[in-house]
Amino acid sequence: MATYLDFENSIKQIDDDIASARIKADSDAVDILEKQLEKETFKTYKNLSDYQKLQLARHPDRPYALDYIRLLLKNSYELHGDRAFKDDLAIICYMGYIAERKVMVIGEQKGRGTKNKLKRNFGMPNPEGYRKALRMAKMAEKFDIPILFLIDTPGAYPGIGAEERGQSEAIARNLYELSKINTKSVSIIIGEGGSGGALAIGVADRIAMMKYSVFSVISPEGCAAILWNDPSKQESATKAMRITADDLLSLGLINDVIEEPVAGAHKDKIAAAEALGDYFINTLNEMDKMSDELRLKKRYDRICSIGAFKE
């Protein structure tokens, strides 16, 4: 069953009418309703608020990292473990081919359904997950394999065990090591990019966001709780924080915004995967024309420009 958000009620009604018309084998009604659906969809998604975009970023049907990997990666092989503690299933690592290019894909996986959500720890990695990601990135560097990072997490796991095993050190180590790793890398926020959990695999030559994704230092609920002691003010916090793809592009914090299907990636996962794959390959082709020295300098300059301001 499709999941509809509160601002999609009019679309749900038309979808229900189309389903009823099909049961009655009324093809004329179906044609009329499908045209009406197209207009209503465009109208609904033309002027979404920041909070509505946040809802789309968290949509339960939105494609996760594993969905993109299955749609894009050929001859894929999963790699496991940090060789220190255990295999963190909130971080997934695959090697394979995208458009005949051998690549390493490292992503955060939330999981669907209660069993898989628990298995993937709701997409919140432990330190061993970030160490696993760094190990695979180092392997990619050794064999000159481009890296695709797929970010989708509410944040790093804040449990006692994670802190005992060095959560902050693992994130900091990734920031340091990935900033100077000598292989082509692209990081894409596909859903929710939260706090250090996202930054830990967010250092790359290029950073892009899917159109209806978000990227923030804290969740809007957390921000509202801290600033106003009222988590219910999350809508106001979302607007004030400027966490949408268009906002972050205008602030110079990301390089590009990847277009999604009009009604969001969850409505057409294949089209969304094709858009992501095309962006990744086109970006690699651009970087192929640069020397390693120039590419690393551009990465360094972009990182250093974050937080800069003019009076």
C-alpha atoms as a printed R data frame, in Angstrom:
    type eleno elety resid chain resno       x      y       z
1   ATOM     1    CA   MET     A     1   0.000  0.000   0.000
2   ATOM     2    CA   ALA     A     2   1.257  3.465  -0.914
3   ATOM     3    CA   THR     A     3   1.904  5.884   1.946
4   ATOM     4    CA   TYR     A     4   0.517  9.411   1.557
5   ATOM     5    CA   LEU     A     5   1.684 12.448   3.494
6   ATOM     6    CA   ASP     A     6  -0.796 14.931   4.925
7   ATOM     7    CA   PHE     A     7  -0.333 17.410   2.049
8   ATOM     8    CA   GLU     A     8  -0.997 14.637  -0.501
9   ATOM     9    CA   ASN     A     9  -4.646 14.032   0.411
10  ATOM    10    CA   SER     A    10  -5.950 15.398  -2.894
11  ATOM    11    CA   ILE     A    11  -3.564 13.118  -4.796
12  ATOM    12    CA   LYS     A    12  -4.680 10.137  -2.705
13  ATOM    13    CA   GLN     A    13  -8.322 10.852  -3.543
14  ATOM    14    CA   ILE     A    14  -7.611 10.860  -7.286
15  ATOM    15    CA   ASP     A    15  -5.515  7.681  -6.986
16  ATOM    16    CA   ASP     A    16  -8.452  6.010  -5.197
17  ATOM    17    CA   ASP     A    17 -10.829  7.185  -7.943
18  ATOM    18    CA   ILE     A    18  -8.513  5.774 -10.626
19  ATOM    19    CA   ALA     A    19  -8.381  2.427  -8.821
20  ATOM    20    CA   SER     A    20 -12.192  2.331  -8.658
21  ATOM    21    CA   ALA     A    21 -12.492  3.239 -12.360
22  ATOM    22    CA   ARG     A    22 -10.100  0.440 -13.291
23  ATOM    23    CA   ILE     A    23 -12.109 -2.090 -11.290
24  ATOM    24    CA   LYS     A    24 -15.171 -0.969 -13.273
25  ATOM    25    CA   ALA     A    25 -13.160 -1.183 -16.530
26  ATOM    26    CA   ASP     A    26 -14.077  2.454 -17.289
27  ATOM    27    CA   SER     A    27 -11.137  3.384 -19.504
28  ATOM    28    CA   ASP     A    28 -12.526  6.839 -20.362
29  ATOM    29    CA   ALA     A    29 -12.758  7.753 -16.686
30  ATOM    30    CA   VAL     A    30  -9.229  6.459 -16.111
31  ATOM    31    CA   ASP     A    31  -7.855  8.673 -18.897
32  ATOM    32    CA   ILE     A    32  -9.629 11.754 -17.517
33  ATOM    33    CA   LEU     A    33  -8.536 11.058 -13.949
34  ATOM    34    CA   GLU     A    34  -4.908 10.423 -14.945
35  ATOM    35    CA   LYS     A    35  -4.769 13.842 -16.625
36  ATOM    36    CA   GLN     A    36  -6.329 15.340 -13.503
37  ATOM    37    CA   LEU     A    37  -3.753 13.509 -11.361
38  ATOM    38    CA   GLU     A    38  -0.882 14.904 -13.409
39  ATOM    39    CA   LYS     A    39  -2.147 18.473 -12.950
40  ATOM    40    CA   GLU     A    40  -2.819 17.996  -9.228
41  ATOM    41    CA   THR     A    41   0.622 16.447  -8.672
42  ATOM    42    CA   PHE     A    42   2.373 19.345 -10.407
43  ATOM    43    CA   LYS     A    43   0.295 21.857  -8.422
44  ATOM    44    CA   THR     A    44   1.005 20.127  -5.090
45  ATOM    45    CA   TYR     A    45   4.761 19.794  -5.584
46  ATOM    46    CA   LYS     A    46   5.370 23.136  -7.292
47  ATOM    47    CA   ASN     A    47   5.624 25.138  -4.050
48  ATOM    48    CA   LEU     A    48   6.487 22.780  -1.221
49  ATOM    49    CA   SER     A    49   7.438 24.262   2.140
50  ATOM    50    CA   ASP     A    50  10.736 23.340   3.795
51  ATOM    51    CA   TYR     A    51   8.865 21.168   6.288
52  ATOM    52    CA   GLN     A    52   7.077 19.301   3.509
53  ATOM    53    CA   LYS     A    53  10.462 18.627   1.882
54  ATOM    54    CA   LEU     A    54  11.671 17.260   5.223
55  ATOM    55    CA   GLN     A    55   8.648 14.937   5.275
56  ATOM    56    CA   LEU     A    56   9.583 13.709   1.793
57  ATOM    57    CA   ALA     A    57  13.201 13.156   2.867
58  ATOM    58    CA   ARG     A    58  11.881 10.870   5.628
59  ATOM    59    CA   HIS     A    59   9.169  9.216   3.527
60  ATOM    60    CA   PRO     A    60   8.974  5.503   4.458
61  ATOM    61    CA   ASP     A    61   8.842  4.510   0.767
62  ATOM    62    CA   ARG     A    62  11.812  6.650  -0.243
63  ATOM    63    CA   PRO     A    63  14.649  4.655  -1.868
64  ATOM    64    CA   TYR     A    64  17.436  3.806   0.549
65  ATOM    65    CA   ALA     A    65  21.096  3.164  -0.247
66  ATOM    66    CA   LEU     A    66  20.494 -0.532  -0.883
67  ATOM    67    CA   ASP     A    67  17.735  0.303  -3.379
68  ATOM    68    CA   TYR     A    68  20.122  2.497  -5.387
69  ATOM    69    CA   ILE     A    69  22.844 -0.147  -5.199
70  ATOM    70    CA   ARG     A    70  20.522 -2.860  -6.516
71  ATOM    71    CA   LEU     A    71  19.283 -0.626  -9.333
72  ATOM    72    CA   LEU     A    72  22.679  0.754 -10.389
73  ATOM    73    CA   LEU     A    73  25.443 -1.663  -9.476
74  ATOM    74    CA   LYS     A    74  26.339 -4.590 -11.735
75  ATOM    75    CA   ASN     A    75  28.416 -7.591 -10.639
76  ATOM    76    CA   SER     A    76  28.181 -6.275  -7.093
77  ATOM    77    CA   TYR     A    77  30.009 -7.800  -4.138
78  ATOM    78    CA   GLU     A    78  29.422 -6.790  -0.525
79  ATOM    79    CA   LEU     A    79  32.353 -6.142   1.803
80  ATOM    80    CA   HIS     A    80  32.088 -6.481   5.580
81  ATOM    81    CA   GLY     A    81  33.671 -5.495   8.874
82  ATOM    82    CA   ASP     A    82  36.133 -3.014  10.353
83  ATOM    83    CA   ARG     A    83  38.648 -5.743  11.346
84  ATOM    84    CA   ALA     A    84  38.616 -4.401  14.894
85  ATOM    85    CA   PHE     A    85  35.214 -4.994  16.520
86  ATOM    86    CA   LYS     A    86  32.357 -6.181  14.278
87  ATOM    87    CA   ASP     A    87  30.370 -5.595  11.103
88  ATOM    88    CA   ASP     A    88  28.048 -2.601  11.523
89  ATOM    89    CA   LEU     A    89  25.009 -3.211   9.306
90  ATOM    90    CA   ALA     A    90  24.002  0.472   9.355
91  ATOM    91    CA   ILE     A    91  26.906  1.004   6.933
92  ATOM    92    CA   ILE     A    92  26.917 -1.018   3.713
93  ATOM    93    CA   CYS     A    93  29.869 -1.316   1.331
94  ATOM    94    CA   TYR     A    94  29.702 -2.758  -2.171
95  ATOM    95    CA   MET     A    95  32.140 -3.032  -5.042
96  ATOM    96    CA   GLY     A    96  30.852 -3.353  -8.592
97  ATOM    97    CA   TYR     A    97  30.287 -1.534 -11.862
98  ATOM    98    CA   ILE     A    98  28.199  1.514 -12.755
99  ATOM    99    CA   ALA     A    99  28.143  2.150 -16.507
100 ATOM   100    CA   GLU     A   100  31.287  0.038 -16.985
101 ATOM   101    CA   ARG     A   101  33.180  1.987 -14.298
102 ATOM   102    CA   LYS     A   102  34.464 -0.055 -11.372
103 ATOM   103    CA   VAL     A   103  33.356  1.726  -8.201
104 ATOM   104    CA   MET     A   104  33.173  1.408  -4.445
105 ATOM   105    CA   VAL     A   105  29.773  2.353  -2.984
106 ATOM   106    CA   ILE     A   106  29.600  3.141   0.733
107 ATOM   107    CA   GLY     A   107  26.200  4.001   2.141
108 ATOM   108    CA   GLU     A   108  24.030  4.299   5.232
109 ATOM   109    CA   GLN     A   109  21.046  1.939   5.319
110 ATOM   110    CA   LYS     A   110  17.952  2.536   7.474
111 ATOM   111    CA   GLY     A   111  16.046 -0.694   6.825
112 ATOM   112    CA   ARG     A   112  12.341 -1.333   6.185
113 ATOM   113    CA   GLY     A   113   9.980 -2.991   8.643
114 ATOM   114    CA   THR     A   114  10.616 -3.437  12.359
115 ATOM   115    CA   LYS     A   115  12.994 -6.387  11.994
116 ATOM   116    CA   ASN     A   116  15.220 -4.712   9.419
117 ATOM   117    CA   LYS     A   117  15.120 -1.336  11.157
118 ATOM   118    CA   LEU     A   118  16.483 -2.988  14.288
119 ATOM   119    CA   LYS     A   119  19.035 -4.919  12.231
120 ATOM   120    CA   ARG     A   120  20.255 -1.681  10.610
121 ATOM   121    CA   ASN     A   121  19.929  0.289  13.883
122 ATOM   122    CA   PHE     A   122  17.573  2.735  12.109
123 ATOM   123    CA   GLY     A   123  20.465  3.877   9.909
124 ATOM   124    CA   MET     A   124  22.481  5.189  12.877
125 ATOM   125    CA   PRO     A   125  26.062  3.846  12.596
126 ATOM   126    CA   ASN     A   126  28.285  2.897  15.495
127 ATOM   127    CA   PRO     A   127  32.010  3.777  15.422
128 ATOM   128    CA   GLU     A   128  32.825  0.386  13.882
129 ATOM   129    CA   GLY     A   129  30.594  1.396  10.967
130 ATOM   130    CA   TYR     A   130  32.658  4.502  10.277
131 ATOM   131    CA   ARG     A   131  35.878  2.523  10.655
132 ATOM   132    CA   LYS     A   132  34.473  0.005   8.198
133 ATOM   133    CA   ALA     A   133  33.708  2.846   5.752
134 ATOM   134    CA   LEU     A   134  37.233  4.215   6.116
135 ATOM   135    CA   ARG     A   135  38.770  0.775   5.593
136 ATOM   136    CA   MET     A   136  36.856  0.370   2.329
137 ATOM   137    CA   ALA     A   137  37.755  3.907   1.232
138 ATOM   138    CA   LYS     A   138  41.428  3.128   1.838
139 ATOM   139    CA   MET     A   139  41.050 -0.053  -0.203
140 ATOM   140    CA   ALA     A   140  39.520  1.983  -3.035
141 ATOM   141    CA   GLU     A   141  42.445  4.418  -2.833
142 ATOM   142    CA   LYS     A   142  44.950  1.566  -3.055
143 ATOM   143    CA   PHE     A   143  43.433  0.304  -6.314
144 ATOM   144    CA   ASP     A   144  42.455  3.750  -7.680
145 ATOM   145    CA   ILE     A   145  38.725  2.978  -7.585
146 ATOM   146    CA   PRO     A   146  36.261  5.919  -7.443
147 ATOM   147    CA   ILE     A   147  34.031  6.101  -4.366
148 ATOM   148    CA   LEU     A   148  30.318  6.892  -4.203
149 ATOM   149    CA   PHE     A   149  29.074  7.769  -0.707
150 ATOM   150    CA   LEU     A   150  25.297  7.596  -0.110
151 ATOM   151    CA   ILE     A   151  24.233  9.541   2.976
152 ATOM   152    CA   ASP     A   152  20.942  8.769   4.724
153 ATOM   153    CA   THR     A   153  20.959  8.900   8.520
154 ATOM   154    CA   PRO     A   154  19.284 10.808  11.356
155 ATOM   155    CA   GLY     A   155  22.749 10.869  12.975
156 ATOM   156    CA   ALA     A   156  25.471  8.732  14.502
157 ATOM   157    CA   TYR     A   157  24.236  6.335  17.190
158 ATOM   158    CA   PRO     A   158  24.416  8.087  20.614
159 ATOM   159    CA   GLY     A   159  24.426  4.935  22.775
160 ATOM   160    CA   ILE     A   160  26.784  4.337  25.707
161 ATOM   161    CA   GLY     A   161  28.575  1.508  23.902
162 ATOM   162    CA   ALA     A   162  29.181  3.702  20.866
163 ATOM   163    CA   GLU     A   163  30.695  6.408  23.055
164 ATOM   164    CA   GLU     A   164  32.829  3.858  24.898
165 ATOM   165    CA   ARG     A   165  34.221  2.600  21.589
166 ATOM   166    CA   GLY     A   166  35.140  6.095  20.405
167 ATOM   167    CA   GLN     A   167  32.262  7.478  18.353
168 ATOM   168    CA   SER     A   168  33.613 11.026  18.198
169 ATOM   169    CA   GLU     A   169  37.138  9.831  17.387
170 ATOM   170    CA   ALA     A   170  35.839  7.602  14.570
171 ATOM   171    CA   ILE     A   171  33.933 10.497  12.999
172 ATOM   172    CA   ALA     A   172  36.878 12.876  13.394
173 ATOM   173    CA   ARG     A   173  39.260 10.289  11.922
174 ATOM   174    CA   ASN     A   174  37.033  9.924   8.859
175 ATOM   175    CA   LEU     A   175  36.866 13.688   8.374
176 ATOM   176    CA   TYR     A   176  40.649 13.876   8.471
177 ATOM   177    CA   GLU     A   177  41.435 10.813   6.353
178 ATOM   178    CA   LEU     A   178  38.758 11.332   3.692
179 ATOM   179    CA   SER     A   179  39.806 14.958   3.219
180 ATOM   180    CA   LYS     A   180  43.158 13.806   1.834
181 ATOM   181    CA   ILE     A   181  42.401 10.387   0.354
182 ATOM   182    CA   ASN     A   182  43.754 10.236  -3.202
183 ATOM   183    CA   THR     A   183  40.963  8.759  -5.267
184 ATOM   184    CA   LYS     A   184  37.943 10.341  -6.932
185 ATOM   185    CA   SER     A   185  34.980 10.605  -4.587
186 ATOM   186    CA   VAL     A   186  31.398 11.817  -4.761
187 ATOM   187    CA   SER     A   187  29.073 12.093  -1.767
188 ATOM   188    CA   ILE     A   188  25.297 12.300  -2.287
189 ATOM   189    CA   ILE     A   189  22.644 12.927   0.360
190 ATOM   190    CA   ILE     A   190  19.749 10.713  -0.736
191 ATOM   191    CA   GLY     A   191  17.381 11.287   2.178
192 ATOM   192    CA   GLU     A   192  18.236 12.585   5.621
193 ATOM   193    CA   GLY     A   193  21.743 13.855   6.303
194 ATOM   194    CA   GLY     A   194  21.964 14.371  10.049
195 ATOM   195    CA   SER     A   195  24.862 15.771  12.083
196 ATOM   196    CA   GLY     A   196  28.248 14.027  12.360
197 ATOM   197    CA   GLY     A   197  26.623 10.812  11.217
198 ATOM   198    CA   ALA     A   198  26.381 12.327   7.757
199 ATOM   199    CA   LEU     A   199  29.663 14.258   7.853
200 ATOM   200    CA   ALA     A   200  31.634 11.086   8.575
201 ATOM   201    CA   ILE     A   201  31.093  9.929   4.978
202 ATOM   202    CA   GLY     A   202  30.402 13.409   3.599
203 ATOM   203    CA   VAL     A   203  33.933 14.548   2.738
204 ATOM   204    CA   ALA     A   204  34.479 14.135  -1.006
205 ATOM   205    CA   ASP     A   205  35.536 15.889  -4.198
206 ATOM   206    CA   ARG     A   206  31.890 16.673  -4.929
207 ATOM   207    CA   ILE     A   207  28.866 16.811  -2.633
208 ATOM   208    CA   ALA     A   208  25.360 16.733  -4.082
209 ATOM   209    CA   MET     A   209  21.842 16.342  -2.728
210 ATOM   210    CA   MET     A   210  18.741 14.750  -4.151
211 ATOM   211    CA   LYS     A   211  16.115 17.475  -4.600
212 ATOM   212    CA   TYR     A   212  13.960 16.397  -1.663
213 ATOM   213    CA   SER     A   213  16.739 15.524   0.762
214 ATOM   214    CA   VAL     A   214  17.911 17.501   3.810
215 ATOM   215    CA   PHE     A   215  21.334 18.104   5.369
216 ATOM   216    CA   SER     A   216  21.615 19.535   8.888
217 ATOM   217    CA   VAL     A   217  23.738 19.796  11.999
218 ATOM   218    CA   ILE     A   218  20.819 18.602  14.155
219 ATOM   219    CA   SER     A   219  17.286 17.376  13.570
220 ATOM   220    CA   PRO     A   220  14.576 20.074  13.518
221 ATOM   221    CA   GLU     A   221  12.963 18.359  16.523
222 ATOM   222    CA   GLY     A   222  16.250 18.563  18.433
223 ATOM   223    CA   CYS     A   223  16.724 22.198  17.430
224 ATOM   224    CA   ALA     A   224  13.198 23.116  18.568
225 ATOM   225    CA   ALA     A   225  13.710 21.311  21.883
226 ATOM   226    CA   ILE     A   226  16.958 23.171  22.565
227 ATOM   227    CA   LEU     A   227  15.928 26.661  21.403
228 ATOM   228    CA   TRP     A   228  12.275 26.726  22.477
229 ATOM   229    CA   ASN     A   229  12.002 23.730  24.794
230 ATOM   230    CA   ASP     A   230   9.176 22.628  22.508
231 ATOM   231    CA   PRO     A   231   9.784 19.812  19.967
232 ATOM   232    CA   SER     A   232   6.401 20.570  18.377
233 ATOM   233    CA   LYS     A   233   7.927 23.700  16.806
234 ATOM   234    CA   GLN     A   234   9.855 21.541  14.368
235 ATOM   235    CA   GLU     A   235   8.206 23.220  11.367
236 ATOM   236    CA   SER     A   236   9.517 26.641  12.417
237 ATOM   237    CA   ALA     A   237  12.935 25.131  13.123
238 ATOM   238    CA   THR     A   238  13.057 23.486   9.689
239 ATOM   239    CA   LYS     A   239  12.475 26.837   7.993
240 ATOM   240    CA   ALA     A   240  14.974 28.695  10.186
241 ATOM   241    CA   MET     A   241  17.735 26.114   9.787
242 ATOM   242    CA   ARG     A   242  17.728 26.226   5.946
243 ATOM   243    CA   ILE     A   243  18.420 22.534   5.484
244 ATOM   244    CA   THR     A   244  16.937 21.888   2.034
245 ATOM   245    CA   ALA     A   245  18.979 21.176  -1.091
246 ATOM   246    CA   ASP     A   246  18.205 24.542  -2.693
247 ATOM   247    CA   ASP     A   247  19.161 26.417   0.486
248 ATOM   248    CA   LEU     A   248  22.472 24.608   0.852
249 ATOM   249    CA   LEU     A   249  23.306 25.126  -2.817
250 ATOM   250    CA   SER     A   250  22.676 28.872  -2.472
251 ATOM   251    CA   LEU     A   251  24.944 28.920   0.604
252 ATOM   252    CA   GLY     A   252  27.738 27.167  -1.306
253 ATOM   253    CA   LEU     A   253  27.798 24.180   1.044
254 ATOM   254    CA   ILE     A   254  27.082 21.639  -1.704
255 ATOM   255    CA   ASN     A   255  28.035 21.504  -5.376
256 ATOM   256    CA   ASP     A   256  24.831 20.341  -7.064
257 ATOM   257    CA   VAL     A   257  21.174 19.378  -6.676
258 ATOM   258    CA   ILE     A   258  20.034 16.192  -8.443
259 ATOM   259    CA   GLU     A   259  16.497 16.414  -9.810
260 ATOM   260    CA   GLU     A   260  13.962 13.806  -8.720
261 ATOM   261    CA   PRO     A   261  10.675 12.707 -10.282
262 ATOM   262    CA   VAL     A   262   8.038 15.419  -9.742
263 ATOM   263    CA   ALA     A   263   6.350 13.610  -6.853
264 ATOM   264    CA   GLY     A   264   9.601 12.464  -5.238
265 ATOM   265    CA   ALA     A   265  12.056  9.598  -5.637
266 ATOM   266    CA   HIS     A   266   9.685  7.132  -3.957
267 ATOM   267    CA   LYS     A   267   7.169  7.499  -6.806
268 ATOM   268    CA   ASP     A   268   9.677  6.375  -9.456
269 ATOM   269    CA   LYS     A   269  12.734  4.716  -7.947
270 ATOM   270    CA   ILE     A   270  14.153  3.674 -11.310
271 ATOM   271    CA   ALA     A   271  14.115  7.261 -12.647
272 ATOM   272    CA   ALA     A   272  15.650  8.524  -9.401
273 ATOM   273    CA   ALA     A   273  18.419  5.902  -9.607
274 ATOM   274    CA   GLU     A   274  19.117  6.798 -13.230
275 ATOM   275    CA   ALA     A   275  19.429 10.495 -12.306
276 ATOM   276    CA   LEU     A   276  21.822  9.674  -9.460
277 ATOM   277    CA   GLY     A   277  23.869  7.292 -11.611
278 ATOM   278    CA   ASP     A   278  24.115  9.776 -14.487
279 ATOM   279    CA   TYR     A   279  25.274 12.511 -12.120
280 ATOM   280    CA   PHE     A   280  27.930 10.253 -10.610
281 ATOM   281    CA   ILE     A   281  29.326  9.092 -13.966
282 ATOM   282    CA   ASN     A   282  29.272 12.602 -15.476
283 ATOM   283    CA   THR     A   283  31.106 13.920 -12.417
284 ATOM   284    CA   LEU     A   284  33.748 11.193 -12.708
285 ATOM   285    CA   ASN     A   285  34.195 12.049 -16.381
286 ATOM   286    CA   GLU     A   286  34.798 15.688 -15.428
287 ATOM   287    CA   MET     A   287  37.342 14.700 -12.785
288 ATOM   288    CA   ASP     A   288  39.119 12.396 -15.261
289 ATOM   289    CA   LYS     A   289  40.237 15.552 -17.085
290 ATOM   290    CA   MET     A   290  41.953 16.928 -13.938
291 ATOM   291    CA   SER     A   291  45.317 16.011 -12.542
292 ATOM   292    CA   ASP     A   292  45.317 14.525  -9.035
293 ATOM   293    CA   GLU     A   293  47.028 17.675  -7.760
294 ATOM   294    CA   LEU     A   294  44.321 19.963  -9.168
295 ATOM   295    CA   ARG     A   295  41.486 17.718  -7.964
296 ATOM   296    CA   LEU     A   296  42.884 17.548  -4.425
297 ATOM   297    CA   LYS     A   297  43.452 21.320  -4.403
298 ATOM   298    CA   LYS     A   298  39.846 21.942  -5.433
299 ATOM   299    CA   ARG     A   299  38.686 19.615  -2.656
300 ATOM   300    CA   TYR     A   300  40.903 21.391  -0.120
301 ATOM   301    CA   ASP     A   301  39.760 24.861  -1.228
302 ATOM   302    CA   ARG     A   302  36.086 23.865  -1.035
303 ATOM   303    CA   ILE     A   303  36.470 22.432   2.470
304 ATOM   304    CA   CYS     A   304  38.317 25.534   3.662
305 ATOM   305    CA   SER     A   305  35.638 27.817   2.202
306 ATOM   306    CA   ILE     A   306  32.953 26.334   4.466
307 ATOM   307    CA   GLY     A   307  32.103 28.842   7.171
308 ATOM   308    CA   ALA     A   308  33.866 31.739   5.398
309 ATOM   309    CA   PHE     A   309  32.070 35.074   5.368
310 ATOM   310    CA   LYS     A   310  32.452 38.669   4.152
311 ATOM   311    CA   GLU     A   311  31.695 41.767   6.186
